[in-house]
Amino acid sequence: MIDYYQSLIGNKMRKGFNATRHQPIKNSVAQHRVIIPLYIPHENEYYSDAFKIFELCIKSIGNSSTALTPITVIANGCSQEVHQKLLNLVSNQFINELIVETAQIGKVNSIRKAILASEEEFLTITDGDVLFLKDWDASVAQVFNSFPKATAVAPVPIHKTFNQFVSNIWFDYLFSDNIAFAKTKNPEALERFVQSIGWPHLNEHQKLEILTLKAKNGTEAVVGCSHFCTTYRRDVFKFSPLKSTKFTLGGDSEKMYLDLPSIQSNGYRLSTAQNHAYHLGNKFEPWMQEEFNRIQQQKKRIVNWPKMKSLKKSTFRFYLKNRIFKKLLSYFNFYNAYLNKCGINKKWAHKYYK
């Protein structure tokens, strides 16, 4: 045995010195990262336009973002052909980090891996079929700056989010005039969103009026946020379950790993008042290319994301606002009185009343 090791030393299997040894790692200086879970198992039928739409998504982030924003893509059970196309996007510097899972591990599980590998204070988790518009990141950062309790902010306002995981907002603004129904800034964008998920159209009351919140500095935000594209304070994910979800998509995975963690510390779920992105769906349409062509390459500058203290879980406040007060909102007299207090349009009140 000694002769064996002496022979290895004598042959000098390791020559020279590894230049990277003991060198410190250069950490990212960005405050914000975009994470995209991607599942394209083939490019036929339902997925025939998927990669073309994904390319619009990736390139729109680079063109529309105010600041230089690193992008992580998790290829979650994609085909080898899609893997090669993704590598081409990496070589052309459209993707900063590519994580390849040869078998599908589920949307939320793939997101969890990317979150653990990220150090940025703000993480935008988005589907791969979103077209980002000019200054979307600066607009999201403005909401975070204006509402210190914000933990999740979407660049796309959606009508139906005003009563989903937001009872803590309703509680905090119970005696305030700063929560109220207001005219939608971009009714056409709301219409386009519902069409992207298969609805034929929005009803009049859903398109023209939306529940908004006004900050002390005058900034307006929409109450609630979506799943398909939202920016989170990274800190919220310390409240997520430690085990992987058993669902590839749906189930209670997004509720348990994205929604509930964002309100565990009395965090607010909000959206920008203006529309700053489009959900595209799975079929390419000419208007998508036209909107992309309108996005001119932004001159990059610093986006002022807020510096915030570490979030702390408050079990008492969570149950008071998201369990007890939410139960109170289930009583139609109280719920209807609150809607009246928020200035609901009498023309459409019957659409909301319980």
C-alpha positions as CSV (number, residue, x, y, z in Angstrom):
1,M,0.0,0.0,0.0
2,I,2.9,2.4,0.9
3,D,4.5,1.6,-2.5
4,Y,1.2,2.5,-4.2
5,Y,1.0,6.0,-2.6
6,Q,4.7,6.6,-3.2
7,S,4.1,5.8,-6.9
8,L,1.3,8.4,-7.0
9,I,3.6,11.0,-5.5
10,G,6.4,10.1,-7.8
11,N,4.2,10.4,-10.9
12,K,3.0,13.9,-9.7
13,M,-0.7,13.4,-10.6
14,R,-1.4,17.0,-9.5
15,K,0.9,19.6,-11.1
16,G,0.8,23.4,-10.6
17,F,-1.5,25.4,-8.4
18,N,-5.2,26.0,-8.7
19,A,-5.5,29.8,-9.0
20,T,-9.0,29.9,-7.5
21,R,-7.9,28.4,-4.2
22,H,-8.7,30.6,-1.2
23,Q,-10.1,33.3,-3.4
24,P,-13.3,35.0,-2.0
25,I,-16.5,34.8,-4.0
26,K,-17.7,38.0,-5.6
27,N,-21.4,38.2,-4.5
28,S,-24.1,39.8,-6.6
29,V,-24.5,43.6,-6.0
30,A,-28.1,43.5,-7.3
31,Q,-31.0,44.0,-4.9
32,H,-33.4,42.3,-7.3
33,R,-33.5,39.0,-9.3
34,V,-36.1,37.5,-11.6
35,I,-36.8,33.7,-11.2
36,I,-38.6,31.8,-14.0
37,P,-39.7,28.2,-13.6
38,L,-40.1,26.7,-17.1
39,Y,-41.8,23.5,-18.2
40,I,-41.8,22.8,-21.9
41,P,-41.7,19.0,-22.3
42,H,-42.0,19.2,-26.1
43,E,-43.0,21.8,-28.7
44,N,-46.2,20.3,-30.1
45,E,-49.9,21.0,-29.6
46,Y,-50.4,22.9,-26.3
47,Y,-46.7,23.8,-26.2
48,S,-46.2,24.6,-29.9
49,D,-45.7,28.3,-29.3
50,A,-44.4,28.0,-25.7
51,F,-40.7,28.7,-26.4
52,K,-41.4,31.6,-28.8
53,I,-43.5,33.2,-26.1
54,F,-40.8,32.5,-23.5
55,E,-38.2,34.3,-25.7
56,L,-40.4,37.4,-25.7
57,C,-40.6,37.1,-21.9
58,I,-36.8,36.9,-21.4
59,K,-35.9,39.6,-23.9
60,S,-38.6,41.9,-22.6
61,I,-37.1,41.8,-19.1
62,G,-33.8,42.9,-20.5
63,N,-35.3,45.7,-22.6
64,S,-37.9,47.0,-20.1
65,S,-36.1,46.8,-16.8
66,T,-34.8,50.1,-15.4
67,A,-31.9,48.4,-13.7
68,L,-29.6,45.6,-14.7
69,T,-31.5,42.6,-13.3
70,P,-30.0,39.0,-13.1
71,I,-32.4,36.3,-14.4
72,T,-32.5,32.7,-13.2
73,V,-34.3,30.1,-15.3
74,I,-35.1,26.6,-13.9
75,A,-35.7,24.2,-16.7
76,N,-38.0,21.8,-15.0
77,G,-38.4,18.6,-17.1
78,C,-37.9,20.4,-20.4
79,S,-36.9,18.5,-23.6
80,Q,-33.3,18.3,-24.8
81,E,-34.2,20.6,-27.7
82,V,-35.4,23.2,-25.3
83,H,-32.3,22.7,-23.2
84,Q,-30.2,23.6,-26.2
85,K,-32.2,26.7,-26.9
86,L,-31.8,27.8,-23.3
87,L,-28.1,27.3,-23.5
88,N,-28.1,29.6,-26.6
89,L,-29.9,32.3,-24.5
90,V,-27.2,31.9,-21.8
91,S,-24.4,32.3,-24.3
92,N,-26.1,35.4,-25.7
93,Q,-26.4,36.8,-22.1
94,F,-30.2,36.8,-21.9
95,I,-30.1,34.3,-19.0
96,N,-27.6,34.7,-16.1
97,E,-28.2,31.4,-14.3
98,L,-29.7,28.2,-15.8
99,I,-30.7,25.3,-13.5
100,V,-31.6,22.1,-15.3
101,E,-33.8,19.5,-13.8
102,T,-34.0,16.5,-16.1
103,A,-37.2,15.3,-14.5
104,Q,-40.2,17.5,-13.6
105,I,-40.0,18.3,-9.9
106,G,-42.9,20.7,-9.8
107,K,-43.2,24.5,-10.2
108,V,-43.0,25.4,-6.6
109,N,-40.2,22.9,-5.8
110,S,-38.1,24.3,-8.6
111,I,-38.7,27.9,-7.3
112,R,-37.6,26.8,-3.9
113,K,-34.2,25.7,-5.2
114,A,-33.7,29.0,-7.0
115,I,-34.6,31.0,-3.9
116,L,-32.1,29.1,-1.7
117,A,-29.4,29.9,-4.3
118,S,-30.3,33.6,-4.4
119,E,-29.1,36.4,-2.2
120,E,-31.0,39.4,-3.5
121,E,-33.4,41.1,-1.2
122,F,-36.3,41.2,-3.7
123,L,-37.2,38.2,-6.0
124,T,-39.7,38.4,-8.8
125,I,-41.2,35.0,-9.4
126,T,-42.9,34.9,-12.8
127,D,-44.2,32.4,-15.3
128,G,-42.4,32.2,-18.7
129,D,-45.4,33.7,-20.6
130,V,-45.2,37.3,-19.3
131,L,-44.3,40.3,-21.4
132,F,-42.8,43.0,-19.3
133,L,-43.3,46.7,-20.1
134,K,-41.2,49.8,-19.6
135,D,-40.0,50.6,-16.1
136,W,-41.9,47.8,-14.5
137,D,-39.3,47.1,-11.9
138,A,-39.1,50.8,-10.8
139,S,-42.9,50.9,-10.5
140,V,-42.9,47.8,-8.3
141,A,-40.1,49.3,-6.2
142,Q,-42.1,52.5,-5.7
143,V,-44.9,50.5,-4.2
144,F,-42.5,48.8,-1.8
145,N,-41.1,52.2,-0.8
146,S,-44.5,53.7,-0.4
147,F,-46.0,50.9,1.7
148,P,-43.4,49.6,4.2
149,K,-45.6,46.7,5.1
150,A,-45.7,45.4,1.5
151,T,-44.2,41.9,1.2
152,A,-45.5,41.0,-2.3
153,V,-46.2,43.3,-5.2
154,A,-47.3,42.4,-8.7
155,P,-46.8,44.6,-11.8
156,V,-50.2,43.6,-13.1
157,P,-53.4,44.8,-11.3
158,I,-56.2,42.2,-11.4
159,H,-59.7,42.8,-10.2
160,K,-60.4,39.5,-8.5
161,T,-57.5,39.7,-6.0
162,F,-59.2,42.3,-3.7
163,N,-60.4,39.6,-1.3
164,Q,-57.6,37.0,-1.5
165,F,-55.2,36.9,1.5
166,V,-55.7,40.6,2.2
167,S,-58.0,40.6,5.2
168,N,-55.1,42.1,7.2
169,I,-55.2,45.1,4.9
170,W,-59.0,45.4,5.4
171,F,-58.4,45.2,9.2
172,D,-55.7,47.9,9.3
173,Y,-57.7,50.3,7.2
174,L,-61.1,49.7,8.8
175,F,-61.4,53.3,9.9
176,S,-59.4,54.8,7.1
177,D,-60.5,56.6,3.9
178,N,-57.3,55.5,2.2
179,I,-58.9,52.2,1.0
180,A,-61.6,52.7,-1.6
181,F,-62.9,51.6,-4.9
182,A,-61.5,53.7,-7.7
183,K,-61.6,53.9,-11.5
184,T,-59.3,51.4,-13.2
185,K,-56.2,53.0,-14.8
186,N,-56.2,50.6,-17.8
187,P,-59.4,48.7,-18.4
188,E,-58.1,47.3,-21.7
189,A,-55.2,45.6,-19.9
190,L,-57.6,43.9,-17.4
191,E,-59.6,42.7,-20.4
192,R,-56.5,41.3,-22.1
193,F,-55.5,39.4,-18.9
194,V,-58.8,37.5,-18.6
195,Q,-58.6,36.6,-22.3
196,S,-55.2,35.2,-21.7
197,I,-56.6,32.7,-19.2
198,G,-59.6,31.7,-21.4
199,W,-62.3,34.1,-20.3
200,P,-64.3,35.7,-23.2
201,H,-64.5,39.1,-21.5
202,L,-64.8,41.0,-18.2
203,N,-68.1,42.4,-17.0
204,E,-68.5,46.1,-16.8
205,H,-68.1,46.4,-13.1
206,Q,-65.0,44.2,-13.1
207,K,-63.3,46.3,-15.8
208,L,-64.0,49.8,-14.6
209,E,-63.7,49.8,-10.8
210,I,-61.0,48.3,-8.6
211,L,-60.2,48.4,-4.9
212,T,-57.2,50.6,-4.2
213,L,-55.0,51.7,-1.3
214,K,-53.4,55.2,-1.0
215,A,-50.1,55.7,0.8
216,K,-49.1,58.8,2.8
217,N,-47.0,60.1,-0.1
218,G,-50.0,59.8,-2.5
219,T,-48.9,56.6,-4.3
220,E,-51.8,54.3,-5.2
221,A,-51.7,50.5,-5.2
222,V,-54.3,47.9,-5.9
223,V,-55.3,45.6,-3.1
224,G,-54.1,42.0,-3.7
225,C,-51.8,40.4,-6.2
226,S,-51.6,37.5,-8.6
227,H,-49.6,34.2,-8.7
228,F,-48.3,34.4,-12.3
229,C,-46.0,37.4,-11.7
230,T,-45.1,38.9,-8.3
231,T,-42.1,40.4,-6.6
232,Y,-41.5,39.2,-3.1
233,R,-39.4,40.3,-0.2
234,R,-36.9,37.4,0.0
235,D,-37.4,37.4,3.8
236,V,-41.0,36.0,3.5
237,F,-39.7,32.6,2.4
238,K,-38.3,31.8,5.8
239,F,-42.0,31.3,6.7
240,S,-42.5,28.7,4.0
241,P,-42.7,24.9,4.7
242,L,-39.3,23.2,4.9
243,K,-40.5,20.1,3.0
244,S,-41.1,20.0,-0.7
245,T,-44.7,20.1,-2.0
246,K,-46.2,16.9,-3.5
247,F,-47.9,18.8,-6.3
248,T,-46.3,19.4,-9.7
249,L,-48.7,22.3,-10.2
250,G,-51.7,23.6,-8.3
251,G,-53.1,21.9,-5.2
252,D,-52.2,24.0,-2.1
253,S,-48.6,24.5,-3.2
254,E,-48.9,28.2,-4.1
255,K,-51.0,28.9,-1.1
256,M,-48.6,27.3,1.4
257,Y,-45.3,28.4,-0.2
258,L,-46.1,31.8,-1.6
259,D,-49.4,33.3,-0.3
260,L,-49.4,32.5,3.4
261,P,-45.7,33.2,4.0
262,S,-46.2,36.7,2.6
263,I,-48.8,37.6,5.3
264,Q,-47.3,35.8,8.3
265,S,-45.6,39.0,9.4
266,N,-48.7,41.2,8.7
267,G,-47.3,41.7,5.2
268,Y,-49.4,43.4,2.5
269,R,-50.1,41.8,-0.9
270,L,-50.5,44.6,-3.5
271,S,-50.2,45.4,-7.2
272,T,-49.2,48.5,-9.1
273,A,-52.1,50.8,-10.0
274,Q,-50.9,50.9,-13.6
275,N,-50.5,47.8,-15.8
276,H,-46.8,47.1,-16.3
277,A,-46.9,43.6,-17.9
278,Y,-49.1,41.3,-20.0
279,H,-49.9,37.7,-19.4
280,L,-49.6,36.0,-22.8
281,G,-51.0,32.5,-22.4
282,N,-49.8,29.6,-24.6
283,K,-50.7,30.8,-28.1
284,F,-48.7,33.4,-30.0
285,E,-50.7,36.4,-31.4
286,P,-49.4,39.3,-33.6
287,W,-50.2,41.9,-30.9
288,M,-47.6,40.3,-28.6
289,Q,-44.8,41.0,-31.1
290,E,-46.2,44.5,-31.7
291,E,-46.1,45.2,-27.9
292,F,-42.6,43.8,-27.7
293,N,-41.4,46.0,-30.6
294,R,-42.6,49.1,-28.7
295,I,-40.3,48.3,-25.8
296,Q,-37.1,50.3,-26.5
297,Q,-33.9,49.3,-24.7
298,Q,-33.8,51.1,-21.4
299,K,-30.8,53.1,-20.3
300,K,-29.9,51.4,-17.1
301,R,-29.9,53.2,-13.8
302,I,-30.1,52.4,-10.1
303,V,-33.5,51.4,-8.8
304,N,-34.1,52.5,-5.2
305,W,-35.4,49.3,-3.6
306,P,-36.1,49.9,0.1
307,K,-33.8,48.8,2.9
308,M,-36.0,46.9,5.4
309,K,-35.7,45.3,8.8
310,S,-35.9,41.5,9.0
311,L,-39.5,40.3,9.1
312,K,-40.8,38.7,12.3
313,K,-43.6,36.2,12.5
314,S,-46.6,37.4,14.6
315,T,-48.9,34.5,15.4
316,F,-51.3,36.7,17.4
317,R,-51.7,39.3,14.7
318,F,-51.9,36.7,12.0
319,Y,-54.9,34.9,13.6
320,L,-56.6,38.1,14.7
321,K,-56.5,39.6,11.1
322,N,-56.5,36.6,8.9
323,R,-58.7,34.2,10.8
324,I,-61.0,36.1,13.3
325,F,-61.4,39.2,11.2
326,K,-61.7,37.2,8.0
327,K,-64.5,35.2,9.7
328,L,-66.2,38.5,10.6
329,L,-66.1,39.5,6.9
330,S,-68.0,36.4,6.0
331,Y,-71.1,37.9,7.7
332,F,-73.0,39.6,4.9
333,N,-74.1,42.7,6.9
334,F,-70.6,43.5,8.0
335,Y,-69.1,42.7,4.6
336,N,-71.7,44.9,2.8
337,A,-71.2,47.7,5.3
338,Y,-67.4,47.6,4.6
339,L,-68.0,47.8,0.9
340,N,-70.2,50.8,1.3
341,K,-67.6,52.4,3.5
342,C,-65.1,51.9,0.6
343,G,-67.4,53.9,-1.7
344,I,-68.6,51.0,-3.9
345,N,-70.5,52.2,-7.0
346,K,-74.2,51.7,-6.2
347,K,-74.8,50.7,-9.8
348,W,-72.7,47.6,-9.3
349,A,-73.1,47.0,-5.6
350,H,-75.3,43.9,-6.0
351,K,-72.4,42.2,-7.9
352,Y,-70.3,42.3,-4.7
353,Y,-72.8,42.1,-1.9
354,K,-73.3,38.8,-0.1
